[in-house]
Amino acid sequence: MGKQDVIEMVGTVEELLPATLFRIALENGHEIMAHLSGKMRMNKIRLLPGDKVKVEMTPYDLSKGRVVYRF
């Protein structure tokens, strides 16, 4: 999968789940499950409920994503 196949959206962290999973409410009203990207794990960036984040999703499964940036 190349970088051109990625959909980027902005959302808010709603709930923290085990195994670094997060329930994210997107700006368009949808809710997805997302995990932290590798660089965020390496740099020990923590997320709390209410944080605004950028999420990357694949067009093949729009219910899951990867958190790539915290605002």
CHARMM internal coordinates of N, CA and C (Angstrom, degrees):
IC EDIT
DIST 1 N 1 CA 1.4450
DIST 1 CA 1 C 1.5212
ANGL 1 N 1 CA 1 C 108.36
DIST 1 C 2 N 1.2998
ANGL 1 CA 1 C 2 N 117.71
DIHE 1 N 1 CA 1 C 2 N 124.22
DIST 2 N 2 CA 1.4508
ANGL 1 C 2 N 2 CA 121.87
DIHE 1 CA 1 C 2 N 2 CA 179.48
DIST 2 CA 2 C 1.5136
ANGL 2 N 2 CA 2 C 111.68
DIHE 1 C 2 N 2 CA 2 C -88.98
DIST 2 C 3 N 1.3091
ANGL 2 CA 2 C 3 N 114.99
DIHE 2 N 2 CA 2 C 3 N 171.91
DIST 3 N 3 CA 1.4601
ANGL 2 C 3 N 3 CA 121.27
DIHE 2 CA 2 C 3 N 3 CA -178.78
DIST 3 CA 3 C 1.5289
ANGL 3 N 3 CA 3 C 111.16
DIHE 2 C 3 N 3 CA 3 C -65.45
DIST 3 C 4 N 1.3332
ANGL 3 CA 3 C 4 N 118.47
DIHE 3 N 3 CA 3 C 4 N -26.16
DIST 4 N 4 CA 1.4508
ANGL 3 C 4 N 4 CA 120.31
DIHE 3 CA 3 C 4 N 4 CA -178.11
DIST 4 CA 4 C 1.5258
ANGL 4 N 4 CA 4 C 112.45
DIHE 3 C 4 N 4 CA 4 C -72.47
DIST 4 C 5 N 1.3286
ANGL 4 CA 4 C 5 N 118.70
DIHE 4 N 4 CA 4 C 5 N -14.96
DIST 5 N 5 CA 1.4594
ANGL 4 C 5 N 5 CA 121.88
DIHE 4 CA 4 C 5 N 5 CA -179.50
DIST 5 CA 5 C 1.5204
ANGL 5 N 5 CA 5 C 112.98
DIHE 4 C 5 N 5 CA 5 C -88.14
DIST 5 C 6 N 1.3398
ANGL 5 CA 5 C 6 N 118.41
DIHE 5 N 5 CA 5 C 6 N 3.36
DIST 6 N 6 CA 1.4574
ANGL 5 C 6 N 6 CA 121.69
DIHE 5 CA 5 C 6 N 6 CA -172.98
DIST 6 CA 6 C 1.5248
ANGL 6 N 6 CA 6 C 110.21
DIHE 5 C 6 N 6 CA 6 C -94.03
DIST 6 C 7 N 1.3412
ANGL 6 CA 6 C 7 N 115.91
DIHE 6 N 6 CA 6 C 7 N 137.69
DIST 7 N 7 CA 1.4625
ANGL 6 C 7 N 7 CA 122.46
DIHE 6 CA 6 C 7 N 7 CA 174.04
DIST 7 CA 7 C 1.5202
ANGL 7 N 7 CA 7 C 107.23
DIHE 6 C 7 N 7 CA 7 C -104.18
DIST 7 C 8 N 1.3332
ANGL 7 CA 7 C 8 N 117.34
DIHE 7 N 7 CA 7 C 8 N 124.94
DIST 8 N 8 CA 1.4623
ANGL 7 C 8 N 8 CA 121.22
DIHE 7 CA 7 C 8 N 8 CA 179.56
DIST 8 CA 8 C 1.5207
ANGL 8 N 8 CA 8 C 109.44
DIHE 7 C 8 N 8 CA 8 C -105.05
DIST 8 C 9 N 1.3360
ANGL 8 CA 8 C 9 N 116.07
DIHE 8 N 8 CA 8 C 9 N 132.53
DIST 9 N 9 CA 1.4616
ANGL 8 C 9 N 9 CA 122.25
DIHE 8 CA 8 C 9 N 9 CA 178.83
DIST 9 CA 9 C 1.5211
ANGL 9 N 9 CA 9 C 108.56
DIHE 8 C 9 N 9 CA 9 C -134.95
DIST 9 C 10 N 1.3268
ANGL 9 CA 9 C 10 N 116.57
DIHE 9 N 9 CA 9 C 10 N 160.81
DIST 10 N 10 CA 1.4586
ANGL 9 C 10 N 10 CA 122.44
DIHE 9 CA 9 C 10 N 10 CA 175.83
DIST 10 CA 10 C 1.5170
ANGL 10 N 10 CA 10 C 107.52
DIHE 9 C 10 N 10 CA 10 C -111.13
DIST 10 C 11 N 1.3353
ANGL 10 CA 10 C 11 N 116.08
DIHE 10 N 10 CA 10 C 11 N 138.45
DIST 11 N 11 CA 1.4544
ANGL 10 C 11 N 11 CA 120.64
DIHE 10 CA 10 C 11 N 11 CA -179.76
DIST 11 CA 11 C 1.5098
ANGL 11 N 11 CA 11 C 111.64
DIHE 10 C 11 N 11 CA 11 C -151.35
DIST 11 C 12 N 1.3333
ANGL 11 CA 11 C 12 N 115.02
DIHE 11 N 11 CA 11 C 12 N -176.19
DIST 12 N 12 CA 1.4582
ANGL 11 C 12 N 12 CA 122.61
DIHE 11 CA 11 C 12 N 12 CA -178.78
DIST 12 CA 12 C 1.5213
ANGL 12 N 12 CA 12 C 109.03
DIHE 11 C 12 N 12 CA 12 C -123.28
DIST 12 C 13 N 1.3271
ANGL 12 CA 12 C 13 N 116.67
DIHE 12 N 12 CA 12 C 13 N 137.60
DIST 13 N 13 CA 1.4637
ANGL 12 C 13 N 13 CA 121.32
DIHE 12 CA 12 C 13 N 13 CA 177.94
DIST 13 CA 13 C 1.5264
ANGL 13 N 13 CA 13 C 108.20
DIHE 12 C 13 N 13 CA 13 C -70.63
DIST 13 C 14 N 1.3290
ANGL 13 CA 13 C 14 N 116.65
DIHE 13 N 13 CA 13 C 14 N 122.90
DIST 14 N 14 CA 1.4612
ANGL 13 C 14 N 14 CA 121.86
DIHE 13 CA 13 C 14 N 14 CA 179.86
DIST 14 CA 14 C 1.5242
ANGL 14 N 14 CA 14 C 111.93
DIHE 13 C 14 N 14 CA 14 C -98.13
DIST 14 C 15 N 1.3432
ANGL 14 CA 14 C 15 N 116.62
DIHE 14 N 14 CA 14 C 15 N -40.21
DIST 15 N 15 CA 1.4658
ANGL 14 C 15 N 15 CA 120.32
DIHE 14 CA 14 C 15 N 15 CA -173.15
DIST 15 CA 15 C 1.5237
ANGL 15 N 15 CA 15 C 109.57
DIHE 14 C 15 N 15 CA 15 C -150.53
DIST 15 C 16 N 1.3308
ANGL 15 CA 15 C 16 N 115.66
DIHE 15 N 15 CA 15 C 16 N 142.03
DIST 16 N 16 CA 1.4607
ANGL 15 C 16 N 16 CA 121.90
DIHE 15 CA 15 C 16 N 16 CA 174.10
DIST 16 CA 16 C 1.5214
ANGL 16 N 16 CA 16 C 107.99
DIHE 15 C 16 N 16 CA 16 C -95.21
DIST 16 C 17 N 1.3263
ANGL 16 CA 16 C 17 N 116.79
DIHE 16 N 16 CA 16 C 17 N 133.07
DIST 17 N 17 CA 1.4587
ANGL 16 C 17 N 17 CA 122.31
DIHE 16 CA 16 C 17 N 17 CA -179.31
DIST 17 CA 17 C 1.5241
ANGL 17 N 17 CA 17 C 108.71
DIHE 16 C 17 N 17 CA 17 C -121.70
DIST 17 C 18 N 1.3327
ANGL 17 CA 17 C 18 N 118.07
DIHE 17 N 17 CA 17 C 18 N 164.07
DIST 18 N 18 CA 1.4733
ANGL 17 C 18 N 18 CA 120.09
DIHE 17 CA 17 C 18 N 18 CA 179.11
DIST 18 CA 18 C 1.5287
ANGL 18 N 18 CA 18 C 111.97
DIHE 17 C 18 N 18 CA 18 C -61.20
DIST 18 C 19 N 1.3265
ANGL 18 CA 18 C 19 N 115.13
DIHE 18 N 18 CA 18 C 19 N 159.14
DIST 19 N 19 CA 1.4713
ANGL 18 C 19 N 19 CA 123.61
DIHE 18 CA 18 C 19 N 19 CA 175.79
DIST 19 CA 19 C 1.5290
ANGL 19 N 19 CA 19 C 111.81
DIHE 18 C 19 N 19 CA 19 C 63.85
DIST 19 C 20 N 1.3188
ANGL 19 CA 19 C 20 N 117.13
DIHE 19 N 19 CA 19 C 20 N 39.82
DIST 20 N 20 CA 1.4717
ANGL 19 C 20 N 20 CA 124.94
DIHE 19 CA 19 C 20 N 20 CA 178.75
DIST 20 CA 20 C 1.5262
ANGL 20 N 20 CA 20 C 112.93
DIHE 19 C 20 N 20 CA 20 C 51.74
DIST 20 C 21 N 1.3198
ANGL 20 CA 20 C 21 N 116.26
DIHE 20 N 20 CA 20 C 21 N 38.18
DIST 21 N 21 CA 1.4615
ANGL 20 C 21 N 21 CA 121.24
DIHE 20 CA 20 C 21 N 21 CA 171.97
DIST 21 CA 21 C 1.5208
ANGL 21 N 21 CA 21 C 108.38
DIHE 20 C 21 N 21 CA 21 C -98.81
DIST 21 C 22 N 1.3212
ANGL 21 CA 21 C 22 N 115.34
DIHE 21 N 21 CA 21 C 22 N 149.18
DIST 22 N 22 CA 1.4548
ANGL 21 C 22 N 22 CA 121.17
DIHE 21 CA 21 C 22 N 22 CA -178.68
DIST 22 CA 22 C 1.5189
ANGL 22 N 22 CA 22 C 109.01
DIHE 21 C 22 N 22 CA 22 C -135.86
DIST 22 C 23 N 1.3314
ANGL 22 CA 22 C 23 N 116.13
DIHE 22 N 22 CA 22 C 23 N 144.07
DIST 23 N 23 CA 1.4651
ANGL 22 C 23 N 23 CA 120.86
DIHE 22 CA 22 C 23 N 23 CA 171.07
DIST 23 CA 23 C 1.5249
ANGL 23 N 23 CA 23 C 105.84
DIHE 22 C 23 N 23 CA 23 C -94.73
DIST 23 C 24 N 1.3282
ANGL 23 CA 23 C 24 N 116.28
DIHE 23 N 23 CA 23 C 24 N 119.95
DIST 24 N 24 CA 1.4550
ANGL 23 C 24 N 24 CA 122.83
DIHE 23 CA 23 C 24 N 24 CA -175.04
DIST 24 CA 24 C 1.5254
ANGL 24 N 24 CA 24 C 109.03
DIHE 23 C 24 N 24 CA 24 C -113.56
DIST 24 C 25 N 1.3412
ANGL 24 CA 24 C 25 N 116.40
DIHE 24 N 24 CA 24 C 25 N 130.31
DIST 25 N 25 CA 1.4637
ANGL 24 C 25 N 25 CA 121.75
DIHE 24 CA 24 C 25 N 25 CA 173.10
DIST 25 CA 25 C 1.5251
ANGL 25 N 25 CA 25 C 107.36
DIHE 24 C 25 N 25 CA 25 C -96.52
DIST 25 C 26 N 1.3213
ANGL 25 CA 25 C 26 N 116.20
DIHE 25 N 25 CA 25 C 26 N 115.58
DIST 26 N 26 CA 1.4626
ANGL 25 C 26 N 26 CA 120.80
DIHE 25 CA 25 C 26 N 26 CA -178.97
DIST 26 CA 26 C 1.5251
ANGL 26 N 26 CA 26 C 110.41
DIHE 25 C 26 N 26 CA 26 C -78.12
DIST 26 C 27 N 1.3285
ANGL 26 CA 26 C 27 N 116.04
DIHE 26 N 26 CA 26 C 27 N 162.22
DIST 27 N 27 CA 1.4644
ANGL 26 C 27 N 27 CA 120.77
DIHE 26 CA 26 C 27 N 27 CA -178.79
DIST 27 CA 27 C 1.5222
ANGL 27 N 27 CA 27 C 112.48
DIHE 26 C 27 N 27 CA 27 C -65.82
DIST 27 C 28 N 1.3337
ANGL 27 CA 27 C 28 N 117.57
DIHE 27 N 27 CA 27 C 28 N -23.34
DIST 28 N 28 CA 1.4627
ANGL 27 C 28 N 28 CA 120.19
DIHE 27 CA 27 C 28 N 28 CA -179.99
DIST 28 CA 28 C 1.5300
ANGL 28 N 28 CA 28 C 112.59
DIHE 27 C 28 N 28 CA 28 C -86.35
DIST 28 C 29 N 1.3492
ANGL 28 CA 28 C 29 N 117.59
DIHE 28 N 28 CA 28 C 29 N 3.25
DIST 29 N 29 CA 1.4595
ANGL 28 C 29 N 29 CA 120.82
DIHE 28 CA 28 C 29 N 29 CA 175.42
DIST 29 CA 29 C 1.5171
ANGL 29 N 29 CA 29 C 115.04
DIHE 28 C 29 N 29 CA 29 C 101.72
DIST 29 C 30 N 1.3206
ANGL 29 CA 29 C 30 N 118.99
DIHE 29 N 29 CA 29 C 30 N -13.69
DIST 30 N 30 CA 1.4616
ANGL 29 C 30 N 30 CA 121.67
DIHE 29 CA 29 C 30 N 30 CA 179.97
DIST 30 CA 30 C 1.5246
ANGL 30 N 30 CA 30 C 110.78
DIHE 29 C 30 N 30 CA 30 C -79.74
DIST 30 C 31 N 1.3352
ANGL 30 CA 30 C 31 N 116.34
DIHE 30 N 30 CA 30 C 31 N 155.24
DIST 31 N 31 CA 1.4664
ANGL 30 C 31 N 31 CA 122.07
DIHE 30 CA 30 C 31 N 31 CA 174.65
DIST 31 CA 31 C 1.5174
ANGL 31 N 31 CA 31 C 108.52
DIHE 30 C 31 N 31 CA 31 C -116.10
DIST 31 C 32 N 1.3462
ANGL 31 CA 31 C 32 N 115.90
DIHE 31 N 31 CA 31 C 32 N 136.64
DIST 32 N 32 CA 1.4602
ANGL 31 C 32 N 32 CA 120.69
DIHE 31 CA 31 C 32 N 32 CA 178.78
DIST 32 CA 32 C 1.5215
ANGL 32 N 32 CA 32 C 109.25
DIHE 31 C 32 N 32 CA 32 C -132.65
DIST 32 C 33 N 1.3288
ANGL 32 CA 32 C 33 N 115.45
DIHE 32 N 32 CA 32 C 33 N 165.50
DIST 33 N 33 CA 1.4581
ANGL 32 C 33 N 33 CA 122.39
DIHE 32 CA 32 C 33 N 33 CA 172.01
DIST 33 CA 33 C 1.5266
ANGL 33 N 33 CA 33 C 106.54
DIHE 32 C 33 N 33 CA 33 C -102.37
DIST 33 C 34 N 1.3390
ANGL 33 CA 33 C 34 N 116.44
DIHE 33 N 33 CA 33 C 34 N 135.77
DIST 34 N 34 CA 1.4606
ANGL 33 C 34 N 34 CA 119.47
DIHE 33 CA 33 C 34 N 34 CA -177.85
DIST 34 CA 34 C 1.5203
ANGL 34 N 34 CA 34 C 110.03
DIHE 33 C 34 N 34 CA 34 C -140.21
DIST 34 C 35 N 1.3307
ANGL 34 CA 34 C 35 N 115.68
DIHE 34 N 34 CA 34 C 35 N 152.07
DIST 35 N 35 CA 1.4622
ANGL 34 C 35 N 35 CA 121.68
DIHE 34 CA 34 C 35 N 35 CA 175.20
DIST 35 CA 35 C 1.5266
ANGL 35 N 35 CA 35 C 108.69
DIHE 34 C 35 N 35 CA 35 C -116.65
DIST 35 C 36 N 1.3237
ANGL 35 CA 35 C 36 N 116.47
DIHE 35 N 35 CA 35 C 36 N 166.02
DIST 36 N 36 CA 1.4628
ANGL 35 C 36 N 36 CA 121.17
DIHE 35 CA 35 C 36 N 36 CA -179.47
DIST 36 CA 36 C 1.5243
ANGL 36 N 36 CA 36 C 110.66
DIHE 35 C 36 N 36 CA 36 C -76.10
DIST 36 C 37 N 1.3146
ANGL 36 CA 36 C 37 N 116.45
DIHE 36 N 36 CA 36 C 37 N 145.57
DIST 37 N 37 CA 1.4620
ANGL 36 C 37 N 37 CA 120.30
DIHE 36 CA 36 C 37 N 37 CA 174.36
DIST 37 CA 37 C 1.5264
ANGL 37 N 37 CA 37 C 109.04
DIHE 36 C 37 N 37 CA 37 C -73.58
DIST 37 C 38 N 1.3035
ANGL 37 CA 37 C 38 N 116.58
DIHE 37 N 37 CA 37 C 38 N 162.81
DIST 38 N 38 CA 1.4612
ANGL 37 C 38 N 38 CA 121.62
DIHE 37 CA 37 C 38 N 38 CA -177.08
DIST 38 CA 38 C 1.5158
ANGL 38 N 38 CA 38 C 113.34
DIHE 37 C 38 N 38 CA 38 C -61.73
DIST 38 C 39 N 1.3334
ANGL 38 CA 38 C 39 N 118.00
DIHE 38 N 38 CA 38 C 39 N -39.43
DIST 39 N 39 CA 1.4641
ANGL 38 C 39 N 39 CA 120.24
DIHE 38 CA 38 C 39 N 39 CA -179.50
DIST 39 CA 39 C 1.5228
ANGL 39 N 39 CA 39 C 111.41
DIHE 38 C 39 N 39 CA 39 C -68.01
DIST 39 C 40 N 1.3388
ANGL 39 CA 39 C 40 N 117.39
DIHE 39 N 39 CA 39 C 40 N -33.10
DIST 40 N 40 CA 1.4665
ANGL 39 C 40 N 40 CA 119.59
DIHE 39 CA 39 C 40 N 40 CA 177.64
DIST 40 CA 40 C 1.5291
ANGL 40 N 40 CA 40 C 109.92
DIHE 39 C 40 N 40 CA 40 C -70.41
DIST 40 C 41 N 1.3376
ANGL 40 CA 40 C 41 N 116.74
DIHE 40 N 40 CA 40 C 41 N -34.87
DIST 41 N 41 CA 1.4741
ANGL 40 C 41 N 41 CA 119.66
DIHE 40 CA 40 C 41 N 41 CA 176.44
DIST 41 CA 41 C 1.5213
ANGL 41 N 41 CA 41 C 110.80
DIHE 40 C 41 N 41 CA 41 C -67.72
DIST 41 C 42 N 1.3441
ANGL 41 CA 41 C 42 N 116.96
DIHE 41 N 41 CA 41 C 42 N -43.55
DIST 42 N 42 CA 1.4625
ANGL 41 C 42 N 42 CA 120.76
DIHE 41 CA 41 C 42 N 42 CA -179.12
DIST 42 CA 42 C 1.5258
ANGL 42 N 42 CA 42 C 111.70
DIHE 41 C 42 N 42 CA 42 C -61.93
DIST 42 C 43 N 1.3206
ANGL 42 CA 42 C 43 N 117.05
DIHE 42 N 42 CA 42 C 43 N -38.46
DIST 43 N 43 CA 1.4584
ANGL 42 C 43 N 43 CA 121.43
DIHE 42 CA 42 C 43 N 43 CA -178.57
DIST 43 CA 43 C 1.5266
ANGL 43 N 43 CA 43 C 113.02
DIHE 42 C 43 N 43 CA 43 C -89.83
DIST 43 C 44 N 1.3441
ANGL 43 CA 43 C 44 N 116.33
DIHE 43 N 43 CA 43 C 44 N 6.82
DIST 44 N 44 CA 1.4664
ANGL 43 C 44 N 44 CA 123.20
DIHE 43 CA 43 C 44 N 44 CA 175.62
DIST 44 CA 44 C 1.5267
ANGL 44 N 44 CA 44 C 112.77
DIHE 43 C 44 N 44 CA 44 C 54.40
DIST 44 C 45 N 1.3290
ANGL 44 CA 44 C 45 N 116.50
DIHE 44 N 44 CA 44 C 45 N 43.78
DIST 45 N 45 CA 1.4607
ANGL 44 C 45 N 45 CA 121.55
DIHE 44 CA 44 C 45 N 45 CA 177.17
DIST 45 CA 45 C 1.5200
ANGL 45 N 45 CA 45 C 107.81
DIHE 44 C 45 N 45 CA 45 C -82.04
DIST 45 C 46 N 1.3129
ANGL 45 CA 45 C 46 N 116.47
DIHE 45 N 45 CA 45 C 46 N 123.73
DIST 46 N 46 CA 1.4612
ANGL 45 C 46 N 46 CA 122.57
DIHE 45 CA 45 C 46 N 46 CA -177.38
DIST 46 CA 46 C 1.5197
ANGL 46 N 46 CA 46 C 110.24
DIHE 45 C 46 N 46 CA 46 C -99.59
DIST 46 C 47 N 1.3239
ANGL 46 CA 46 C 47 N 116.24
DIHE 46 N 46 CA 46 C 47 N 148.80
DIST 47 N 47 CA 1.4532
ANGL 46 C 47 N 47 CA 121.93
DIHE 46 CA 46 C 47 N 47 CA 176.46
DIST 47 CA 47 C 1.5178
ANGL 47 N 47 CA 47 C 109.29
DIHE 46 C 47 N 47 CA 47 C -117.73
DIST 47 C 48 N 1.3160
ANGL 47 CA 47 C 48 N 115.81
DIHE 47 N 47 CA 47 C 48 N 143.28
DIST 48 N 48 CA 1.4556
ANGL 47 C 48 N 48 CA 122.94
DIHE 47 CA 47 C 48 N 48 CA 176.82
DIST 48 CA 48 C 1.5232
ANGL 48 N 48 CA 48 C 108.54
DIHE 47 C 48 N 48 CA 48 C -124.14
DIST 48 C 49 N 1.3350
ANGL 48 CA 48 C 49 N 117.44
DIHE 48 N 48 CA 48 C 49 N 156.15
DIST 49 N 49 CA 1.4702
ANGL 48 C 49 N 49 CA 118.82
DIHE 48 CA 48 C 49 N 49 CA 176.00
DIST 49 CA 49 C 1.5243
ANGL 49 N 49 CA 49 C 110.52
DIHE 48 C 49 N 49 CA 49 C -56.99
DIST 49 C 50 N 1.3233
ANGL 49 CA 49 C 50 N 115.56
DIHE 49 N 49 CA 49 C 50 N 134.49
DIST 50 N 50 CA 1.4571
ANGL 49 C 50 N 50 CA 121.12
DIHE 49 CA 49 C 50 N 50 CA -178.32
DIST 50 CA 50 C 1.5127
ANGL 50 N 50 CA 50 C 113.86
DIHE 49 C 50 N 50 CA 50 C 100.53
DIST 50 C 51 N 1.3396
ANGL 50 CA 50 C 51 N 118.24
DIHE 50 N 50 CA 50 C 51 N -13.38
DIST 51 N 51 CA 1.4642
ANGL 50 C 51 N 51 CA 121.00
DIHE 50 CA 50 C 51 N 51 CA 179.00
DIST 51 CA 51 C 1.5297
ANGL 51 N 51 CA 51 C 110.09
DIHE 50 C 51 N 51 CA 51 C -69.00
DIST 51 C 52 N 1.3243
ANGL 51 CA 51 C 52 N 116.13
DIHE 51 N 51 CA 51 C 52 N 140.25
DIST 52 N 52 CA 1.4568
ANGL 51 C 52 N 52 CA 121.89
DIHE 51 CA 51 C 52 N 52 CA 175.76
DIST 52 CA 52 C 1.5231
ANGL 52 N 52 CA 52 C 107.98
DIHE 51 C 52 N 52 CA 52 C -90.56
DIST 52 C 53 N 1.3326
ANGL 52 CA 52 C 53 N 117.61
DIHE 52 N 52 CA 52 C 53 N 130.43
DIST 53 N 53 CA 1.4601
ANGL 52 C 53 N 53 CA 122.20
DIHE 52 CA 52 C 53 N 53 CA -173.98
DIST 53 CA 53 C 1.5282
ANGL 53 N 53 CA 53 C 110.96
DIHE 52 C 53 N 53 CA 53 C -135.34
DIST 53 C 54 N 1.3478
ANGL 53 CA 53 C 54 N 114.81
DIHE 53 N 53 CA 53 C 54 N 158.99
DIST 54 N 54 CA 1.4605
ANGL 53 C 54 N 54 CA 121.79
DIHE 53 CA 53 C 54 N 54 CA 171.70
DIST 54 CA 54 C 1.5216
ANGL 54 N 54 CA 54 C 107.38
DIHE 53 C 54 N 54 CA 54 C -102.19
DIST 54 C 55 N 1.3249
ANGL 54 CA 54 C 55 N 116.61
DIHE 54 N 54 CA 54 C 55 N 131.60
DIST 55 N 55 CA 1.4635
ANGL 54 C 55 N 55 CA 122.20
DIHE 54 CA 54 C 55 N 55 CA -175.63
DIST 55 CA 55 C 1.5242
ANGL 55 N 55 CA 55 C 109.09
DIHE 54 C 55 N 55 CA 55 C -120.67
DIST 55 C 56 N 1.3290
ANGL 55 CA 55 C 56 N 116.70
DIHE 55 N 55 CA 55 C 56 N 136.33
DIST 56 N 56 CA 1.4643
ANGL 55 C 56 N 56 CA 122.35
DIHE 55 CA 55 C 56 N 56 CA 172.64
DIST 56 CA 56 C 1.5205
ANGL 56 N 56 CA 56 C 108.38
DIHE 55 C 56 N 56 CA 56 C -102.55
DIST 56 C 57 N 1.3420
ANGL 56 CA 56 C 57 N 115.74
DIHE 56 N 56 CA 56 C 57 N 134.84
DIST 57 N 57 CA 1.4612
ANGL 56 C 57 N 57 CA 121.06
DIHE 56 CA 56 C 57 N 57 CA 178.14
DIST 57 CA 57 C 1.5226
ANGL 57 N 57 CA 57 C 108.84
DIHE 56 C 57 N 57 CA 57 C -129.63
DIST 57 C 58 N 1.3111
ANGL 57 CA 57 C 58 N 115.86
DIHE 57 N 57 CA 57 C 58 N 150.98
DIST 58 N 58 CA 1.4510
ANGL 57 C 58 N 58 CA 121.45
DIHE 57 CA 57 C 58 N 58 CA 174.30
DIST 58 CA 58 C 1.5335
ANGL 58 N 58 CA 58 C 108.34
DIHE 57 C 58 N 58 CA 58 C -89.53
DIST 58 C 59 N 1.3205
ANGL 58 CA 58 C 59 N 118.73
DIHE 58 N 58 CA 58 C 59 N 146.75
DIST 59 N 59 CA 1.4680
ANGL 58 C 59 N 59 CA 119.50
DIHE 58 CA 58 C 59 N 59 CA 178.95
DIST 59 CA 59 C 1.5304
ANGL 59 N 59 CA 59 C 113.23
DIHE 58 C 59 N 59 CA 59 C -68.59
DIST 59 C 60 N 1.3349
ANGL 59 CA 59 C 60 N 117.73
DIHE 59 N 59 CA 59 C 60 N -10.64
DIST 60 N 60 CA 1.4592
ANGL 59 C 60 N 60 CA 120.86
DIHE 59 CA 59 C 60 N 60 CA -177.60
DIST 60 CA 60 C 1.5238
ANGL 60 N 60 CA 60 C 112.71
DIHE 59 C 60 N 60 CA 60 C -83.20
DIST 60 C 61 N 1.3426
ANGL 60 CA 60 C 61 N 117.88
DIHE 60 N 60 CA 60 C 61 N -27.96
DIST 61 N 61 CA 1.4642
ANGL 60 C 61 N 61 CA 121.15
DIHE 60 CA 60 C 61 N 61 CA 178.76
DIST 61 CA 61 C 1.5246
ANGL 61 N 61 CA 61 C 107.95
DIHE 60 C 61 N 61 CA 61 C -142.55
DIST 61 C 62 N 1.3171
ANGL 61 CA 61 C 62 N 116.48
DIHE 61 N 61 CA 61 C 62 N 97.86
DIST 62 N 62 CA 1.4608
ANGL 61 C 62 N 62 CA 121.49
DIHE 61 CA 61 C 62 N 62 CA -175.52
DIST 62 CA 62 C 1.5249
ANGL 62 N 62 CA 62 C 113.08
DIHE 61 C 62 N 62 CA 62 C -84.20
DIST 62 C 63 N 1.3393
ANGL 62 CA 62 C 63 N 117.92
DIHE 62 N 62 CA 62 C 63 N 7.17
DIST 63 N 63 CA 1.4683
ANGL 62 C 63 N 63 CA 119.94
DIHE 62 CA 62 C 63 N 63 CA 178.34
DIST 63 CA 63 C 1.5276
ANGL 63 N 63 CA 63 C 111.90
DIHE 62 C 63 N 63 CA 63 C -98.03
DIST 63 C 64 N 1.3426
ANGL 63 CA 63 C 64 N 117.23
DIHE 63 N 63 CA 63 C 64 N -5.60
DIST 64 N 64 CA 1.4618
ANGL 63 C 64 N 64 CA 121.45
DIHE 63 CA 63 C 64 N 64 CA -179.49
DIST 64 CA 64 C 1.5221
ANGL 64 N 64 CA 64 C 109.34
DIHE 63 C 64 N 64 CA 64 C -128.97
DIST 64 C 65 N 1.3473
ANGL 64 CA 64 C 65 N 114.85
DIHE 64 N 64 CA 64 C 65 N 154.78
DIST 65 N 65 CA 1.4563
ANGL 64 C 65 N 65 CA 117.86
DIHE 64 CA 64 C 65 N 65 CA -179.22
DIST 65 CA 65 C 1.5120
ANGL 65 N 65 CA 65 C 111.89
DIHE 64 C 65 N 65 CA 65 C -157.61
DIST 65 C 66 N 1.3430
ANGL 65 CA 65 C 66 N 114.61
DIHE 65 N 65 CA 65 C 66 N -175.28
DIST 66 N 66 CA 1.4571
ANGL 65 C 66 N 66 CA 122.31
DIHE 65 CA 65 C 66 N 66 CA -178.96
DIST 66 CA 66 C 1.5243
ANGL 66 N 66 CA 66 C 107.41
DIHE 65 C 66 N 66 CA 66 C -133.63
DIST 66 C 67 N 1.3379
ANGL 66 CA 66 C 67 N 117.16
DIHE 66 N 66 CA 66 C 67 N 125.89
DIST 67 N 67 CA 1.4625
ANGL 66 C 67 N 67 CA 121.96
DIHE 66 CA 66 C 67 N 67 CA 178.49
DIST 67 CA 67 C 1.5262
ANGL 67 N 67 CA 67 C 107.73
DIHE 66 C 67 N 67 CA 67 C -78.65
DIST 67 C 68 N 1.3376
ANGL 67 CA 67 C 68 N 116.78
DIHE 67 N 67 CA 67 C 68 N 122.42
DIST 68 N 68 CA 1.4605
ANGL 67 C 68 N 68 CA 120.42
DIHE 67 CA 67 C 68 N 68 CA -176.74
DIST 68 CA 68 C 1.5232
ANGL 68 N 68 CA 68 C 113.21
DIHE 67 C 68 N 68 CA 68 C -114.67
DIST 68 C 69 N 1.3432
ANGL 68 CA 68 C 69 N 118.62
DIHE 68 N 68 CA 68 C 69 N -13.58
DIST 69 N 69 CA 1.4652
ANGL 68 C 69 N 69 CA 119.88
DIHE 68 CA 68 C 69 N 69 CA -177.45
DIST 69 CA 69 C 1.5228
ANGL 69 N 69 CA 69 C 109.57
DIHE 68 C 69 N 69 CA 69 C -156.68
DIST 69 C 70 N 1.3277
ANGL 69 CA 69 C 70 N 115.95
DIHE 69 N 69 CA 69 C 70 N 139.76
DIST 70 N 70 CA 1.4698
ANGL 69 C 70 N 70 CA 121.48
DIHE 69 CA 69 C 70 N 70 CA 173.76
DIST 70 CA 70 C 1.5208
ANGL 70 N 70 CA 70 C 107.66
DIHE 69 C 70 N 70 CA 70 C -112.38
DIST 70 C 71 N 1.3361
ANGL 70 CA 70 C 71 N 116.61
DIHE 70 N 70 CA 70 C 71 N 127.60
DIST 71 N 71 CA 1.4671
ANGL 70 C 71 N 71 CA 121.13
DIHE 70 CA 70 C 71 N 71 CA 179.62
DIST 71 CA 71 C 1.5071
ANGL 71 N 71 CA 71 C 110.99
DIHE 70 C 71 N 71 CA 71 C -81.50
END
COOR INIT
IC SEED 1 N 1 CA 1 C
IC BUILD
